[in-house]
Amino acid sequence: MPGSDDDPVSRGEQIDAAEREEVKRRLLVQAEAERIPVQETTGAVPDRRWRGEP
């Protein structure tokens, strides 16, 4: 194709890169929405069986 060698990145590659960035952004937004704060995951719950309580 004449002229296509002058472009360092083809239009198709630009579209693919833009789509990848959009998917990455959506995944990050979803991951942040589903994130559980560390305070909610590290709290120890006492196990009464070991203290001899009924």
HTML snippet that shows the backbone in 3Dmol.js (N, CA, C, O; Angstrom):
<script src="https://3Dmol.org/build/3Dmol-min.js"></script>
<div id="view" style="width:600px;height:400px;position:relative"></div>
<script>
const pdb = `
ATOM      1  N   MET A   1       0.832  -1.180   0.000  1.00  0.00           N
ATOM      2  CA  MET A   1       0.000   0.000   0.000  1.00  0.00           C
ATOM      3  C   MET A   1       0.878   1.246   0.000  1.00  0.00           C
ATOM      4  O   MET A   1       1.786   1.358   0.824  1.00  0.00           O
ATOM      5  N   PRO A   2       0.639   2.126  -0.856  1.00  0.00           N
ATOM      6  CA  PRO A   2       1.435   3.347  -0.864  1.00  0.00           C
ATOM      7  C   PRO A   2       1.092   4.222   0.341  1.00  0.00           C
ATOM      8  O   PRO A   2      -0.078   4.432   0.660  1.00  0.00           O
ATOM      9  N   GLY A   3       2.132   4.728   1.002  1.00  0.00           N
ATOM     10  CA  GLY A   3       1.913   5.637   2.125  1.00  0.00           C
ATOM     11  C   GLY A   3       1.803   4.947   3.473  1.00  0.00           C
ATOM     12  O   GLY A   3       1.988   5.596   4.503  1.00  0.00           O
ATOM     13  N   SER A   4       1.508   3.654   3.501  1.00  0.00           N
ATOM     14  CA  SER A   4       1.329   2.987   4.782  1.00  0.00           C
ATOM     15  C   SER A   4       2.658   2.772   5.491  1.00  0.00           C
ATOM     16  O   SER A   4       2.674   2.630   6.714  1.00  0.00           O
ATOM     17  N   ASP A   5       3.769   2.744   4.769  1.00  0.00           N
ATOM     18  CA  ASP A   5       5.075   2.581   5.394  1.00  0.00           C
ATOM     19  C   ASP A   5       5.511   3.846   6.137  1.00  0.00           C
ATOM     20  O   ASP A   5       6.390   3.788   6.997  1.00  0.00           O
ATOM     21  N   ASP A   6       4.908   4.973   5.812  1.00  0.00           N
ATOM     22  CA  ASP A   6       5.275   6.224   6.463  1.00  0.00           C
ATOM     23  C   ASP A   6       4.716   6.301   7.884  1.00  0.00           C
ATOM     24  O   ASP A   6       5.284   6.984   8.736  1.00  0.00           O
ATOM     25  N   ASP A   7       3.608   5.604   8.145  1.00  0.00           N
ATOM     26  CA  ASP A   7       2.988   5.641   9.469  1.00  0.00           C
ATOM     27  C   ASP A   7       3.733   4.694  10.411  1.00  0.00           C
ATOM     28  O   ASP A   7       3.879   3.509  10.109  1.00  0.00           O
ATOM     29  N   PRO A   8       4.209   5.215  11.563  1.00  0.00           N
ATOM     30  CA  PRO A   8       4.898   4.329  12.495  1.00  0.00           C
ATOM     31  C   PRO A   8       3.935   3.319  13.136  1.00  0.00           C
ATOM     32  O   PRO A   8       4.339   2.207  13.476  1.00  0.00           O
ATOM     33  N   VAL A   9       2.684   3.698  13.298  1.00  0.00           N
ATOM     34  CA  VAL A   9       1.672   2.812  13.873  1.00  0.00           C
ATOM     35  C   VAL A   9       0.437   2.880  12.979  1.00  0.00           C
ATOM     36  O   VAL A   9      -0.064   3.962  12.674  1.00  0.00           O
ATOM     37  N   SER A  10      -0.045   1.713  12.567  1.00  0.00           N
ATOM     38  CA  SER A  10      -1.204   1.705  11.680  1.00  0.00           C
ATOM     39  C   SER A  10      -2.478   2.083  12.446  1.00  0.00           C
ATOM     40  O   SER A  10      -2.519   2.047  13.676  1.00  0.00           O
ATOM     41  N   ARG A  11      -3.483   2.435  11.702  1.00  0.00           N
ATOM     42  CA  ARG A  11      -4.767   2.823  12.310  1.00  0.00           C
ATOM     43  C   ARG A  11      -5.349   1.655  13.105  1.00  0.00           C
ATOM     44  O   ARG A  11      -5.892   1.853  14.192  1.00  0.00           O
ATOM     45  N   GLY A  12      -5.237   0.438  12.567  1.00  0.00           N
ATOM     46  CA  GLY A  12      -5.740  -0.735  13.278  1.00  0.00           C
ATOM     47  C   GLY A  12      -5.040  -0.940  14.614  1.00  0.00           C
ATOM     48  O   GLY A  12      -5.677  -1.289  15.608  1.00  0.00           O
ATOM     49  N   GLU A  13      -3.705  -0.719  14.635  1.00  0.00           N
ATOM     50  CA  GLU A  13      -2.954  -0.847  15.885  1.00  0.00           C
ATOM     51  C   GLU A  13      -3.367   0.224  16.886  1.00  0.00           C
ATOM     52  O   GLU A  13      -3.421  -0.027  18.090  1.00  0.00           O
ATOM     53  N   GLN A  14      -3.659   1.425  16.378  1.00  0.00           N
ATOM     54  CA  GLN A  14      -4.111   2.503  17.265  1.00  0.00           C
ATOM     55  C   GLN A  14      -5.458   2.137  17.889  1.00  0.00           C
ATOM     56  O   GLN A  14      -5.678   2.366  19.079  1.00  0.00           O
ATOM     57  N   ILE A  15      -6.352   1.573  17.088  1.00  0.00           N
ATOM     58  CA  ILE A  15      -7.663   1.173  17.587  1.00  0.00           C
ATOM     59  C   ILE A  15      -7.515   0.057  18.621  1.00  0.00           C
ATOM     60  O   ILE A  15      -8.166   0.086  19.665  1.00  0.00           O
ATOM     61  N   ASP A  16      -6.651  -0.936  18.328  1.00  0.00           N
ATOM     62  CA  ASP A  16      -6.411  -2.029  19.272  1.00  0.00           C
ATOM     63  C   ASP A  16      -5.869  -1.499  20.591  1.00  0.00           C
ATOM     64  O   ASP A  16      -6.299  -1.930  21.661  1.00  0.00           O
ATOM     65  N   ALA A  17      -4.929  -0.568  20.518  1.00  0.00           N
ATOM     66  CA  ALA A  17      -4.344   0.001  21.738  1.00  0.00           C
ATOM     67  C   ALA A  17      -5.407   0.759  22.538  1.00  0.00           C
ATOM     68  O   ALA A  17      -5.449   0.662  23.764  1.00  0.00           O
ATOM     69  N   ALA A  18      -6.255   1.505  21.853  1.00  0.00           N
ATOM     70  CA  ALA A  18      -7.312   2.248  22.538  1.00  0.00           C
ATOM     71  C   ALA A  18      -8.302   1.289  23.200  1.00  0.00           C
ATOM     72  O   ALA A  18      -8.760   1.535  24.316  1.00  0.00           O
ATOM     73  N   GLU A  19      -8.626   0.204  22.514  1.00  0.00           N
ATOM     74  CA  GLU A  19      -9.546  -0.779  23.097  1.00  0.00           C
ATOM     75  C   GLU A  19      -8.925  -1.452  24.313  1.00  0.00           C
ATOM     76  O   GLU A  19      -9.610  -1.679  25.311  1.00  0.00           O
ATOM     77  N   ARG A  20      -7.634  -1.774  24.242  1.00  0.00           N
ATOM     78  CA  ARG A  20      -6.951  -2.382  25.391  1.00  0.00           C
ATOM     79  C   ARG A  20      -6.946  -1.438  26.584  1.00  0.00           C
ATOM     80  O   ARG A  20      -7.172  -1.866  27.716  1.00  0.00           O
ATOM     81  N   GLU A  21      -6.692  -0.164  26.340  1.00  0.00           N
ATOM     82  CA  GLU A  21      -6.694   0.820  27.428  1.00  0.00           C
ATOM     83  C   GLU A  21      -8.084   0.942  28.047  1.00  0.00           C
ATOM     84  O   GLU A  21      -8.208   1.059  29.266  1.00  0.00           O
ATOM     85  N   GLU A  22      -9.123   0.917  27.227  1.00  0.00           N
ATOM     86  CA  GLU A  22     -10.495   1.002  27.739  1.00  0.00           C
ATOM     87  C   GLU A  22     -10.833  -0.219  28.589  1.00  0.00           C
ATOM     88  O   GLU A  22     -11.443  -0.084  29.649  1.00  0.00           O
ATOM     89  N   VAL A  23     -10.445  -1.402  28.138  1.00  0.00           N
ATOM     90  CA  VAL A  23     -10.692  -2.626  28.910  1.00  0.00           C
ATOM     91  C   VAL A  23      -9.934  -2.566  30.225  1.00  0.00           C
ATOM     92  O   VAL A  23     -10.473  -2.927  31.272  1.00  0.00           O
ATOM     93  N   LYS A  24      -8.687  -2.111  30.178  1.00  0.00           N
ATOM     94  CA  LYS A  24      -7.884  -2.000  31.398  1.00  0.00           C
ATOM     95  C   LYS A  24      -8.551  -1.036  32.391  1.00  0.00           C
ATOM     96  O   LYS A  24      -8.614  -1.317  33.588  1.00  0.00           O
ATOM     97  N   ARG A  25      -9.043   0.091  31.887  1.00  0.00           N
ATOM     98  CA  ARG A  25      -9.690   1.078  32.751  1.00  0.00           C
ATOM     99  C   ARG A  25     -10.948   0.493  33.394  1.00  0.00           C
ATOM    100  O   ARG A  25     -11.190   0.684  34.586  1.00  0.00           O
ATOM    101  N   ARG A  26     -11.752  -0.225  32.588  1.00  0.00           N
ATOM    102  CA  ARG A  26     -12.972  -0.833  33.138  1.00  0.00           C
ATOM    103  C   ARG A  26     -12.652  -1.884  34.189  1.00  0.00           C
ATOM    104  O   ARG A  26     -13.341  -1.971  35.205  1.00  0.00           O
ATOM    105  N   LEU A  27     -11.611  -2.687  33.958  1.00  0.00           N
ATOM    106  CA  LEU A  27     -11.219  -3.701  34.939  1.00  0.00           C
ATOM    107  C   LEU A  27     -10.760  -3.056  36.244  1.00  0.00           C
ATOM    108  O   LEU A  27     -11.093  -3.534  37.329  1.00  0.00           O
ATOM    109  N   LEU A  28      -9.998  -1.976  36.138  1.00  0.00           N
ATOM    110  CA  LEU A  28      -9.554  -1.290  37.343  1.00  0.00           C
ATOM    111  C   LEU A  28     -10.721  -0.695  38.118  1.00  0.00           C
ATOM    112  O   LEU A  28     -10.740  -0.752  39.348  1.00  0.00           O
ATOM    113  N   VAL A  29     -11.691  -0.126  37.413  1.00  0.00           N
ATOM    114  CA  VAL A  29     -12.874   0.423  38.068  1.00  0.00           C
ATOM    115  C   VAL A  29     -13.660  -0.695  38.759  1.00  0.00           C
ATOM    116  O   VAL A  29     -14.112  -0.527  39.891  1.00  0.00           O
ATOM    117  N   GLN A  30     -13.824  -1.830  38.084  1.00  0.00           N
ATOM    118  CA  GLN A  30     -14.547  -2.961  38.659  1.00  0.00           C
ATOM    119  C   GLN A  30     -13.806  -3.518  39.873  1.00  0.00           C
ATOM    120  O   GLN A  30     -14.426  -3.822  40.892  1.00  0.00           O
ATOM    121  N   ALA A  31     -12.495  -3.651  39.770  1.00  0.00           N
ATOM    122  CA  ALA A  31     -11.705  -4.176  40.886  1.00  0.00           C
ATOM    123  C   ALA A  31     -11.795  -3.256  42.096  1.00  0.00           C
ATOM    124  O   ALA A  31     -11.894  -3.727  43.229  1.00  0.00           O
ATOM    125  N   GLU A  32     -11.761  -1.965  41.866  1.00  0.00           N
ATOM    126  CA  GLU A  32     -11.868  -1.019  42.970  1.00  0.00           C
ATOM    127  C   GLU A  32     -13.248  -1.102  43.615  1.00  0.00           C
ATOM    128  O   GLU A  32     -13.366  -0.992  44.835  1.00  0.00           O
ATOM    129  N   ALA A  33     -14.292  -1.294  42.811  1.00  0.00           N
ATOM    130  CA  ALA A  33     -15.648  -1.397  43.351  1.00  0.00           C
ATOM    131  C   ALA A  33     -15.822  -2.661  44.189  1.00  0.00           C
ATOM    132  O   ALA A  33     -16.600  -2.668  45.143  1.00  0.00           O
ATOM    133  N   GLU A  34     -15.098  -3.740  43.837  1.00  0.00           N
ATOM    134  CA  GLU A  34     -15.233  -5.005  44.553  1.00  0.00           C
ATOM    135  C   GLU A  34     -14.204  -5.172  45.667  1.00  0.00           C
ATOM    136  O   GLU A  34     -14.207  -6.183  46.370  1.00  0.00           O
ATOM    137  N   ARG A  35     -13.330  -4.192  45.828  1.00  0.00           N
ATOM    138  CA  ARG A  35     -12.250  -4.292  46.811  1.00  0.00           C
ATOM    139  C   ARG A  35     -12.809  -4.321  48.228  1.00  0.00           C
ATOM    140  O   ARG A  35     -13.754  -3.600  48.548  1.00  0.00           O
ATOM    141  N   ILE A  36     -12.223  -5.155  49.064  1.00  0.00           N
ATOM    142  CA  ILE A  36     -12.604  -5.236  50.467  1.00  0.00           C
ATOM    143  C   ILE A  36     -11.516  -4.522  51.262  1.00  0.00           C
ATOM    144  O   ILE A  36     -10.341  -4.876  51.155  1.00  0.00           O
ATOM    145  N   PRO A  37     -11.890  -3.523  52.057  1.00  0.00           N
ATOM    146  CA  PRO A  37     -10.874  -2.809  52.844  1.00  0.00           C
ATOM    147  C   PRO A  37     -10.119  -3.762  53.759  1.00  0.00           C
ATOM    148  O   PRO A  37     -10.701  -4.700  54.303  1.00  0.00           O
ATOM    149  N   VAL A  38      -8.831  -3.522  53.927  1.00  0.00           N
ATOM    150  CA  VAL A  38      -7.984  -4.414  54.709  1.00  0.00           C
ATOM    151  C   VAL A  38      -8.472  -4.534  56.148  1.00  0.00           C
ATOM    152  O   VAL A  38      -8.299  -5.586  56.764  1.00  0.00           O
ATOM    153  N   GLN A  39      -9.074  -3.487  56.698  1.00  0.00           N
ATOM    154  CA  GLN A  39      -9.563  -3.539  58.070  1.00  0.00           C
ATOM    155  C   GLN A  39     -10.638  -4.606  58.229  1.00  0.00           C
ATOM    156  O   GLN A  39     -10.793  -5.174  59.310  1.00  0.00           O
ATOM    157  N   GLU A  40     -11.381  -4.881  57.159  1.00  0.00           N
ATOM    158  CA  GLU A  40     -12.453  -5.870  57.228  1.00  0.00           C
ATOM    159  C   GLU A  40     -11.942  -7.292  57.052  1.00  0.00           C
ATOM    160  O   GLU A  40     -12.672  -8.242  57.336  1.00  0.00           O
ATOM    161  N   THR A  41     -10.717  -7.461  56.594  1.00  0.00           N
ATOM    162  CA  THR A  41     -10.207  -8.803  56.329  1.00  0.00           C
ATOM    163  C   THR A  41      -9.213  -9.289  57.372  1.00  0.00           C
ATOM    164  O   THR A  41      -8.927 -10.484  57.434  1.00  0.00           O
ATOM    165  N   THR A  42      -8.677  -8.384  58.200  1.00  0.00           N
ATOM    166  CA  THR A  42      -7.627  -8.778  59.127  1.00  0.00           C
ATOM    167  C   THR A  42      -8.082  -8.836  60.576  1.00  0.00           C
ATOM    168  O   THR A  42      -7.286  -9.180  61.450  1.00  0.00           O
ATOM    169  N   GLY A  43      -9.326  -8.513  60.853  1.00  0.00           N
ATOM    170  CA  GLY A  43      -9.794  -8.543  62.232  1.00  0.00           C
ATOM    171  C   GLY A  43      -9.906  -9.962  62.754  1.00  0.00           C
ATOM    172  O   GLY A  43     -10.561 -10.807  62.143  1.00  0.00           O
ATOM    173  N   ALA A  44      -9.264 -10.223  63.884  1.00  0.00           N
ATOM    174  CA  ALA A  44      -9.317 -11.560  64.469  1.00  0.00           C
ATOM    175  C   ALA A  44     -10.638 -11.744  65.199  1.00  0.00           C
ATOM    176  O   ALA A  44     -11.099 -10.849  65.907  1.00  0.00           O
ATOM    177  N   VAL A  45     -11.232 -12.894  65.023  1.00  0.00           N
ATOM    178  CA  VAL A  45     -12.475 -13.233  65.708  1.00  0.00           C
ATOM    179  C   VAL A  45     -12.121 -14.266  66.772  1.00  0.00           C
ATOM    180  O   VAL A  45     -11.581 -15.323  66.445  1.00  0.00           O
ATOM    181  N   PRO A  46     -12.412 -13.982  68.030  1.00  0.00           N
ATOM    182  CA  PRO A  46     -12.053 -14.935  69.078  1.00  0.00           C
ATOM    183  C   PRO A  46     -12.799 -16.254  68.909  1.00  0.00           C
ATOM    184  O   PRO A  46     -13.985 -16.286  68.580  1.00  0.00           O
ATOM    185  N   ASP A  47     -12.087 -17.312  69.137  1.00  0.00           N
ATOM    186  CA  ASP A  47     -12.676 -18.635  69.057  1.00  0.00           C
ATOM    187  C   ASP A  47     -12.898 -19.139  70.477  1.00  0.00           C
ATOM    188  O   ASP A  47     -11.948 -19.503  71.169  1.00  0.00           O
ATOM    189  N   ARG A  48     -14.140 -19.157  70.902  1.00  0.00           N
ATOM    190  CA  ARG A  48     -14.466 -19.483  72.300  1.00  0.00           C
ATOM    191  C   ARG A  48     -14.175 -20.927  72.654  1.00  0.00           C
ATOM    192  O   ARG A  48     -14.079 -21.260  73.835  1.00  0.00           O
ATOM    193  N   ARG A  49     -14.033 -21.800  71.655  1.00  0.00           N
ATOM    194  CA  ARG A  49     -13.770 -23.197  71.957  1.00  0.00           C
ATOM    195  C   ARG A  49     -12.455 -23.356  72.719  1.00  0.00           C
ATOM    196  O   ARG A  49     -12.345 -24.244  73.564  1.00  0.00           O
ATOM    197  N   TRP A  50     -11.480 -22.536  72.448  1.00  0.00           N
ATOM    198  CA  TRP A  50     -10.166 -22.679  73.053  1.00  0.00           C
ATOM    199  C   TRP A  50     -10.089 -22.080  74.452  1.00  0.00           C
ATOM    200  O   TRP A  50      -9.146 -22.351  75.195  1.00  0.00           O
ATOM    201  N   ARG A  51     -11.076 -21.268  74.811  1.00  0.00           N
ATOM    202  CA  ARG A  51     -11.055 -20.655  76.134  1.00  0.00           C
ATOM    203  C   ARG A  51     -11.884 -21.448  77.134  1.00  0.00           C
ATOM    204  O   ARG A  51     -11.987 -21.047  78.293  1.00  0.00           O
ATOM    205  N   GLY A  52     -12.466 -22.542  76.726  1.00  0.00           N
ATOM    206  CA  GLY A  52     -13.246 -23.381  77.636  1.00  0.00           C
ATOM    207  C   GLY A  52     -14.633 -22.862  77.907  1.00  0.00           C
ATOM    208  O   GLY A  52     -15.306 -23.346  78.817  1.00  0.00           O
ATOM    209  N   GLU A  53     -15.085 -21.869  77.124  1.00  0.00           N
ATOM    210  CA  GLU A  53     -16.446 -21.343  77.315  1.00  0.00           C
ATOM    211  C   GLU A  53     -17.420 -22.149  76.482  1.00  0.00           C
ATOM    212  O   GLU A  53     -17.069 -22.598  75.391  1.00  0.00           O
ATOM    213  N   PRO A  54     -18.630 -22.343  76.968  1.00  0.00           N
ATOM    214  CA  PRO A  54     -19.634 -23.111  76.200  1.00  0.00           C
ATOM    215  C   PRO A  54     -20.135 -22.383  74.983  1.00  0.00           C
ATOM    216  O   PRO A  54     -20.975 -22.908  74.252  1.00  0.00           O
TER     217      PRO A  54
END
`;
const viewer = $3Dmol.createViewer("view");
viewer.addModel(pdb, "pdb");
viewer.setStyle({}, {cartoon: {color: "spectrum"}});
viewer.zoomTo();
viewer.render();
</script>
